[in-house]
Structures are given as C-alpha cells and as structure tokens.
Amino acid sequence: MTSPTPIPFSEPPYLSGLPSPYYNDSHRKWQKYCRELVEKHLLQHALEWENEETVPDHVFHTFAAANMLIPNLPSPLPIEWLERLGIHEIGGVAIKEWDYLHTLIYVDEMARSGLAGPPGSLTTGFAFGIPPILKFGSRELQERVCPELLTGKKRCCIAITEPEAGSDVANIHTTATKSPDGRSYLISGQKKWITNGIWSDYATTAVRTSGPGASGLSLLLIPLKNTPGVTTRRLRVAGQRAAGTTFIEFDDVVVPASNLIGVEGAGMKYVMTNFNHERLLVAIQGARMARVALAAAFEYVMRREAFGKALVEQPVVRHRLAGAGAQLESLWAWLEAFTYQMTRLEKEVADVELGGLTALAKAQTGRVLSECANCAVLLFGGNGFTRSGVGEIAESKWLAFFSAIRCG
C-alpha cells in the first residue's frame, strides 16, 4: 500500500491509507467537508492572524452562518434546540447522527495550522461557555440567551481562573452576594486568562455564593458588554496570541438572580463536568499541534543537507524523530479509542467512567506536544528560534506548548 501522505506523521493513520474500525462513511465525508471549509476560511491566513494577534470579525460570522460552531458542543448535540432554530444538519451530517468522532474530526481539522490562537478565537467560548447553560441552566435562562448564542449572534466565554486561583478552583475569590429581596446578586472579583472574553457578550462565571471550599461555589451567567462595573482588557500572551485572552474585573456588578445556572452550591460539580469536554477537546487539538510540529521537522531534515548528506540520514536524527513519532501515535490511538468509547456510553455514564481519564489524556498530550515541539526546534537548529521563514512553525509550537496545556 502506498501512503497518500509522503511526509511521515503528517496525518492520522486513518487519513494515511490505513484501515480503522472507528470511522464510517459519515465520518469520512464530514472530514472532507471540514478540510475544504476550514482550509478556505481559516488555515490559509492562520499564521498571518496569529502574528497580528487577532482574527477578523467576519471569520466568526462565516463559521456561524455555516453552523460550523455547533460542533464545539458536547455530543449528543442539543437536538431540540437546534431543530427549533432550523438547524437539522451540519455539513451534510444530520444532527441526530452526530457523535463524538465527528467532534474529534472537527477539532483535529481546525488545528491543522498548528496554531492554537486562530481556531481558539472562534471556538473556545462556544465550546466551554455554552454547555453549562444547556446542561444545567433553567428553561427561562435558556430561552433568553440560547437562540442568539447557538446561532453566533452573541458570544459567550467561560470565566473560572483568577489571578490567585487557577487549577485550585475550589478556592476562587470572586463573590456573589444575594440581595435581601433575593432578586439579584452583587458580583465583586477578578478573572484572568479568559479566552474570548474581550469579544464576549456573556461570561459563564464561577463565583462564591457562600462559605469556603467547593460547596460554596455557584455558576452565574454575567453580561459583560455595557454592564456597569464590568471592565475587560486584552492580555498579551506568549502562545495562542489571536484567541483574545482577557482580564475581567467585576466591581459591584448587579446580576439578576435568574442568571444563576442550576442551583447554588453546585458550581464545583458543574465546572468539573464541563472540564471533561474541555479536556478532551484540548487533548485532540494538542495532538494535531504536535503532529504539525513533527511533520514540519521531518520535512525539513529530508531536504536539509549537512556533512555531505541529508540530515535524515543521520541515525541520531532518525532516532529522535522515531521516538517523538511513537509518542504521538500512541497518544492518537488512545484518543481515538477514548472517543469511540464516548460514542457507546450514555453521557452521564461517560462523565463518571471516563472523567478522570480526560485529565490524564490532557496531561499526556502536554508531554507529547512538548517532546514534538522540542524535537522540531532542535532539528531546525537556528531556524527553530526564528519567528519568520522556514522555522516559524517550529518556534510557534514551542511557545504554543505553554498555552495549550493551561486551558481547563
């Protein structure tokens, strides 16, 4: 069998001419549709937009109009809501047939630039900010905000991390004090490193409604734009530069009590449930970023000559590439199997049985991305530390590694 991908590790095995038990005709047709649309509207300008640290507004609207933001939601999709909005299929896939393998393909294709920023500018808030509303929000809250959020007319982000509390979610400091009449909350605090926050109309926000620890946490949907007491400012970061990383400050912000997502005191449970979806998407994206870095290194050493022959002919070079490739394909095989399991389990069961493994998958992705990025920078030599020319993608991977493993 002749592989259609001449650069080793540049595509997952199922796209390299090898058989797979996971993908059916629907998945393969979806992959072709994704590649064509994403290549046309995102990838060809991704590096330019990452360097400019912003993606033009029209790109978000193009993806929204094509219903190409919906795939960021957990599977199964919110069929009742989508049908009410007149959305019955996405890229030829009926929403009732959608499963997590379609999601895996979408995330993998969106990350083919090897950059987290441009796709993240479109997807992060949709993927992480909307699901808690759909899963735990009251019907009244959903009716009020979901039609515009699901169609991309308004945007949402997830706001959990604070200057003094990152992964230690149970100890966040932002407070939400209920008014004496019970009709509103007064919000005070800060959120930091909030992806898409600068463009968002709402923030699904972790707040403290009672005492210390996890049992004192709740989730509130806080309006951001034109809301008295809300201040947002853009943060400049090392990687994922185009994704709109934001610092948000709440200074006595009044929010209706009806914006409470679920019930008071259950915020930690909601956040951790949401993390399952977040971590899986980050792992899939990180695996593709690692693939782009390793394939770029392979392509470079195949044509770069030193000491009278191509670098790839040096045993030490092949050894380093093979080691990184083994880690990458082992990770991808796990992610495929993991995702397939999610297509066979009820969501509630998957949250329990696979929840811990999502954290391990994301952590392992960080290790593999680090190895592939380091391998690429090493083999590119001086070009690997150059923010232009042949080594630009390797240098961007090395920086993006640090931002890719932070989310969630």
C-alpha positions as CSV (number, residue, x, y, z in Angstrom):
1,M,0.0,0.0,0.0
2,T,1.3,3.4,-0.9
3,S,0.6,6.1,1.6
4,P,-1.0,9.3,0.3
5,T,0.9,11.3,2.8
6,P,4.7,11.3,1.9
7,I,5.7,13.2,5.0
8,P,5.8,10.7,7.9
9,F,3.4,11.5,10.8
10,S,1.8,14.4,8.9
11,E,-1.7,12.8,9.1
12,P,-3.5,10.4,11.4
13,P,-3.3,6.8,10.3
14,Y,-6.9,6.7,9.0
15,L,-6.1,9.5,6.6
16,S,-2.8,7.9,5.6
17,G,-4.4,4.9,3.8
18,L,-4.6,2.6,6.8
19,P,-7.8,0.9,7.9
20,S,-9.6,1.9,11.0
21,P,-12.5,0.4,12.9
22,Y,-13.8,3.7,14.1
23,Y,-14.8,5.8,11.1
24,N,-17.8,5.2,8.9
25,D,-18.8,6.9,5.7
26,S,-20.5,9.7,7.6
27,H,-17.2,10.5,9.4
28,R,-15.1,10.4,6.2
29,K,-17.5,12.6,4.3
30,W,-17.5,15.0,7.3
31,Q,-13.7,15.1,7.3
32,K,-13.6,16.1,3.6
33,Y,-16.2,18.8,4.2
34,C,-14.3,20.2,7.2
35,R,-11.0,20.2,5.5
36,E,-12.3,22.2,2.5
37,L,-14.2,24.8,4.6
38,V,-11.5,25.2,7.2
39,E,-8.7,25.4,4.7
40,K,-10.6,28.1,2.8
41,H,-11.8,30.3,5.6
42,L,-9.2,29.8,8.3
43,L,-5.9,27.9,7.6
44,Q,-4.6,29.9,4.7
45,H,-4.5,33.1,6.9
46,A,-3.9,31.5,10.3
47,L,-0.2,32.3,10.7
48,E,-0.8,35.9,9.5
49,W,-3.7,36.4,12.0
50,E,-1.7,34.8,14.8
51,N,1.2,37.3,14.2
52,E,-1.3,40.1,14.1
53,E,-2.8,38.8,17.3
54,T,-6.4,38.9,16.1
55,V,-8.8,37.2,13.7
56,P,-11.1,39.4,11.6
57,D,-14.7,39.5,12.8
58,H,-16.1,38.2,9.6
59,V,-14.4,34.8,10.1
60,F,-16.5,34.1,13.2
61,H,-19.7,35.1,11.3
62,T,-18.7,32.9,8.4
63,F,-18.4,29.9,10.6
64,A,-21.6,30.8,12.5
65,A,-23.5,31.1,9.2
66,A,-22.3,27.7,8.1
67,N,-23.3,26.2,11.5
68,M,-19.6,25.3,11.9
69,L,-19.5,26.5,15.6
70,I,-22.1,23.9,16.7
71,P,-19.6,21.1,16.5
72,N,-17.8,22.6,19.5
73,L,-20.7,21.4,21.8
74,P,-20.7,18.1,23.6
75,S,-22.2,15.1,21.9
76,P,-25.1,14.3,21.7
77,L,-25.9,17.7,20.3
78,P,-28.9,19.7,21.8
79,I,-31.2,18.4,19.1
80,E,-34.4,20.1,20.5
81,W,-32.8,23.5,20.5
82,L,-31.1,23.1,17.1
83,E,-34.3,22.0,15.4
84,R,-36.2,24.9,16.9
85,L,-33.6,27.1,15.3
86,G,-34.0,25.4,11.9
87,I,-30.6,23.6,12.1
88,H,-31.1,20.0,11.0
89,E,-27.7,19.1,9.6
90,I,-24.1,20.3,9.7
91,G,-22.0,19.9,6.6
92,G,-24.3,17.1,5.4
93,V,-24.3,15.2,8.8
94,A,-27.8,15.0,10.3
95,I,-27.6,16.4,13.9
96,K,-29.3,13.2,15.2
97,E,-26.5,11.1,13.7
98,W,-23.7,13.3,15.2
99,D,-21.3,11.6,17.7
100,Y,-18.0,12.4,19.4
101,L,-16.0,11.0,16.5
102,H,-17.5,13.8,14.3
103,T,-16.3,16.2,17.1
104,L,-12.8,14.7,17.1
105,I,-12.5,15.2,13.3
106,Y,-13.7,18.8,13.6
107,V,-11.2,19.7,16.3
108,D,-8.4,17.9,14.5
109,E,-9.1,19.7,11.3
110,M,-9.5,23.1,13.0
111,A,-6.0,22.7,14.4
112,R,-4.2,21.8,11.2
113,S,-2.4,25.2,11.1
114,G,-0.5,24.0,14.2
115,L,-1.6,27.2,16.0
116,A,-4.0,27.4,18.9
117,G,-4.8,31.1,18.6
118,P,-6.8,31.4,15.3
119,P,-9.1,28.4,15.9
120,G,-9.4,29.3,19.6
121,S,-10.6,32.7,18.7
122,L,-13.7,31.1,17.1
123,T,-14.3,28.0,19.2
124,T,-13.2,28.3,22.9
125,G,-16.1,30.3,24.3
126,F,-18.6,28.4,22.3
127,A,-17.2,25.0,23.4
128,F,-16.8,25.8,27.1
129,G,-19.1,28.7,27.9
130,I,-22.4,27.5,26.4
131,P,-22.6,23.8,27.5
132,P,-23.2,24.6,31.2
133,I,-26.2,26.7,30.2
134,L,-27.6,23.9,28.1
135,K,-27.0,21.2,30.7
136,F,-27.8,23.0,34.0
137,G,-29.5,26.3,33.2
138,S,-33.2,26.9,33.8
139,R,-35.6,26.8,30.9
140,E,-36.2,30.6,31.4
141,L,-32.5,31.3,31.1
142,Q,-32.0,29.1,28.1
143,E,-35.0,30.7,26.3
144,R,-33.5,34.1,27.0
145,V,-29.9,33.5,25.7
146,C,-29.6,30.3,23.7
147,P,-31.2,31.4,20.4
148,E,-28.6,34.1,20.0
149,L,-25.7,32.1,21.4
150,L,-26.2,29.0,19.3
151,T,-26.5,31.0,16.1
152,G,-23.4,33.1,16.8
153,K,-25.4,36.4,17.1
154,K,-23.9,36.8,20.6
155,R,-20.8,35.3,22.2
156,C,-20.1,33.6,25.5
157,C,-16.9,32.7,27.4
158,I,-16.1,30.6,30.4
159,A,-14.6,32.6,33.4
160,I,-13.1,30.4,36.1
161,T,-9.4,31.2,36.5
162,E,-8.4,34.1,38.8
163,P,-5.1,35.9,39.5
164,E,-4.8,33.9,42.7
165,A,-6.7,30.7,41.8
166,G,-6.0,28.7,38.6
167,S,-6.3,24.9,38.9
168,D,-7.3,25.4,42.5
169,V,-10.9,26.0,41.5
170,A,-12.4,25.4,45.0
171,N,-10.6,28.4,46.3
172,I,-11.7,31.1,43.9
173,H,-12.3,34.5,45.5
174,T,-14.9,36.2,43.2
175,T,-18.0,36.7,45.4
176,A,-21.7,36.8,44.5
177,T,-23.8,38.2,47.4
178,K,-27.6,37.8,47.1
179,S,-29.7,40.9,47.7
180,P,-32.1,41.0,50.7
181,D,-35.1,40.6,48.4
182,G,-33.4,37.6,46.6
183,R,-33.8,39.1,43.2
184,S,-30.2,39.8,42.3
185,Y,-26.5,39.1,43.1
186,L,-23.8,41.7,43.6
187,I,-20.6,40.4,42.0
188,S,-17.1,41.5,43.0
189,G,-13.8,40.0,41.9
190,Q,-11.4,39.4,39.0
191,K,-11.0,36.7,36.3
192,K,-7.7,36.3,34.4
193,W,-6.6,34.5,31.2
194,I,-10.2,34.3,29.9
195,T,-10.1,33.2,26.3
196,N,-12.5,35.1,24.0
197,G,-13.5,37.3,26.9
198,I,-12.8,40.6,25.1
199,W,-15.4,39.7,22.4
200,S,-18.0,38.0,24.6
201,D,-21.5,39.3,25.5
202,Y,-21.7,36.9,28.4
203,A,-19.4,35.0,30.8
204,T,-20.3,31.7,32.4
205,T,-18.7,32.6,35.7
206,A,-17.6,30.6,38.7
207,V,-18.5,32.7,41.8
208,R,-18.6,32.2,45.6
209,T,-22.1,32.4,46.9
210,S,-21.4,31.0,50.4
211,G,-18.6,29.8,52.6
212,P,-15.2,28.5,51.8
213,G,-14.3,25.4,49.7
214,A,-16.1,23.7,46.8
215,S,-19.5,23.7,48.5
216,G,-19.6,27.5,48.4
217,L,-19.3,27.7,44.6
218,S,-22.0,28.5,42.0
219,L,-22.2,29.4,38.4
220,L,-23.7,32.6,37.1
221,L,-24.2,33.9,33.6
222,I,-22.8,37.5,33.8
223,P,-23.5,40.0,31.0
224,L,-20.2,41.7,30.0
225,K,-21.0,44.3,27.4
226,N,-22.4,47.7,28.5
227,T,-22.8,46.3,32.1
228,P,-21.9,48.8,34.8
229,G,-19.0,47.7,36.9
230,V,-17.6,45.3,34.3
231,T,-14.1,46.1,32.9
232,T,-12.3,44.0,30.3
233,R,-8.8,44.4,28.9
234,R,-6.8,42.3,26.5
235,L,-3.8,40.3,27.8
236,R,-0.8,39.7,25.6
237,V,0.4,36.1,25.9
238,A,3.3,34.0,24.6
239,G,1.1,31.5,22.7
240,Q,-2.4,31.5,21.4
241,R,-1.9,35.1,20.7
242,A,-5.0,35.6,18.5
243,A,-7.5,34.0,20.9
244,G,-8.5,37.1,22.8
245,T,-7.1,36.3,26.2
246,T,-8.7,38.7,28.6
247,F,-8.6,40.1,32.2
248,I,-12.1,40.8,33.6
249,E,-12.9,42.8,36.7
250,F,-16.3,42.9,38.4
251,D,-16.8,45.9,40.6
252,D,-20.1,45.6,42.4
253,V,-21.9,44.2,39.3
254,V,-25.6,43.6,39.7
255,V,-26.8,40.4,38.0
256,P,-30.4,39.1,38.1
257,A,-30.8,36.0,40.3
258,S,-32.5,34.4,37.3
259,N,-29.0,34.2,35.7
260,L,-28.0,31.5,38.2
261,I,-27.0,28.4,36.3
262,G,-28.5,25.4,38.2
263,V,-28.6,25.7,41.9
264,E,-26.5,27.5,44.5
265,G,-23.6,25.4,45.8
266,A,-23.4,23.1,42.9
267,G,-20.9,25.2,40.9
268,M,-17.9,22.8,41.5
269,K,-19.9,19.9,40.2
270,Y,-20.9,21.8,37.1
271,V,-17.3,23.0,36.5
272,M,-15.8,19.6,36.8
273,T,-18.5,18.1,34.5
274,N,-17.7,20.8,31.9
275,F,-14.0,20.1,32.3
276,N,-14.5,16.6,30.8
277,H,-15.5,18.1,27.5
278,E,-12.9,20.8,27.7
279,R,-10.0,18.5,28.4
280,L,-10.9,16.1,25.6
281,L,-11.0,18.9,23.0
282,V,-7.7,20.4,24.3
283,A,-6.1,16.9,24.0
284,I,-7.3,16.5,20.4
285,Q,-6.1,19.9,19.5
286,G,-2.8,19.4,21.2
287,A,-2.2,16.1,19.4
288,R,-2.7,17.8,16.0
289,M,-0.3,20.6,17.0
290,A,2.3,18.0,17.9
291,R,1.7,16.4,14.5
292,V,2.2,19.6,12.7
293,A,5.5,20.3,14.5
294,L,6.8,16.8,14.0
295,A,5.8,16.7,10.3
296,A,7.5,20.1,9.7
297,A,10.7,18.8,11.3
298,F,10.6,15.6,9.2
299,E,10.1,17.6,6.0
300,Y,13.0,19.9,6.9
301,V,15.5,17.2,7.7
302,M,14.6,15.3,4.5
303,R,15.9,18.3,2.4
304,R,18.4,20.0,4.7
305,E,22.0,18.8,4.0
306,A,24.9,18.8,6.4
307,F,28.2,17.0,6.3
308,G,27.5,16.0,2.7
309,K,24.2,14.3,3.1
310,A,20.6,14.9,4.2
311,L,20.1,15.3,7.9
312,V,17.6,12.5,7.9
313,E,20.4,10.1,7.0
314,Q,22.0,10.7,10.4
315,P,21.0,7.9,12.8
316,V,20.7,10.2,15.8
317,V,18.2,12.4,13.9
318,R,16.1,9.4,12.9
319,H,16.2,8.1,16.4
320,R,14.8,11.4,17.8
321,L,12.1,11.6,15.2
322,A,11.1,8.0,15.7
323,G,10.8,8.5,19.5
324,A,8.6,11.5,19.1
325,G,6.5,9.8,16.5
326,A,6.0,6.8,18.7
327,Q,4.7,9.0,21.5
328,L,2.4,10.9,19.1
329,E,0.8,7.9,17.5
330,S,0.4,6.2,20.9
331,L,-1.4,9.3,22.1
332,W,-3.6,9.5,19.0
333,A,-4.6,5.8,19.3
334,W,-5.6,6.4,22.9
335,L,-7.7,9.5,21.9
336,E,-9.4,7.6,19.1
337,A,-10.3,4.7,21.4
338,F,-11.3,7.1,24.2
339,T,-13.6,9.0,21.8
340,Y,-15.1,5.8,20.4
341,Q,-15.9,4.7,24.0
342,M,-17.8,8.0,24.4
343,T,-19.9,7.2,21.4
344,R,-21.0,3.9,23.1
345,L,-21.7,5.2,26.6
346,E,-24.5,7.4,27.8
347,K,-23.2,10.9,28.6
348,E,-23.9,10.5,32.4
349,V,-22.1,7.2,32.5
350,A,-19.2,8.6,30.4
351,D,-18.8,11.5,32.8
352,V,-18.2,9.1,35.6
353,E,-16.3,6.3,33.9
354,L,-14.1,8.5,31.7
355,G,-14.0,11.8,33.6
356,G,-10.6,11.1,35.3
357,L,-9.1,9.8,32.1
358,T,-9.8,13.0,30.3
359,A,-7.5,14.7,32.8
360,L,-4.8,12.1,32.1
361,A,-5.3,12.5,28.3
362,K,-4.8,16.2,28.5
363,A,-1.7,15.8,30.7
364,Q,-0.2,13.2,28.4
365,T,-0.9,15.5,25.4
366,G,1.1,18.2,27.1
367,R,4.0,15.8,27.4
368,V,3.8,14.6,23.8
369,L,3.4,18.2,22.5
370,S,6.4,19.2,24.5
371,E,8.5,16.4,23.0
372,C,7.4,17.0,19.4
373,A,7.9,20.8,19.8
374,N,11.3,20.4,21.3
375,C,12.3,17.8,18.7
376,A,11.3,20.3,15.9
377,V,13.1,23.2,17.4
378,L,16.2,21.1,17.9
379,L,16.3,19.7,14.4
380,F,15.6,23.1,12.8
381,G,18.7,24.4,14.6
382,G,18.9,28.2,14.5
383,N,15.9,28.3,12.2
384,G,13.8,26.9,15.1
385,F,14.3,30.1,17.1
386,T,13.4,32.4,14.2
387,R,10.0,34.0,14.1
388,S,10.0,34.0,10.3
389,G,10.9,31.8,7.4
390,V,11.3,28.0,7.5
391,G,11.5,27.6,11.2
392,E,8.5,29.8,12.1
393,I,6.1,26.9,12.7
394,A,8.6,25.2,15.0
395,E,9.2,28.3,17.1
396,S,5.4,28.9,17.3
397,K,4.9,25.3,18.5
398,W,7.5,25.7,21.2
399,L,5.7,28.8,22.5
400,A,2.2,27.4,22.0
401,F,3.1,24.4,24.1
402,F,2.9,26.5,27.2
403,S,-0.5,27.9,26.4
404,A,-2.0,24.7,25.1
405,I,-1.6,22.8,28.4
406,R,-3.0,25.6,30.5
407,C,-6.6,25.7,29.3
408,G,-9.1,23.8,31.6
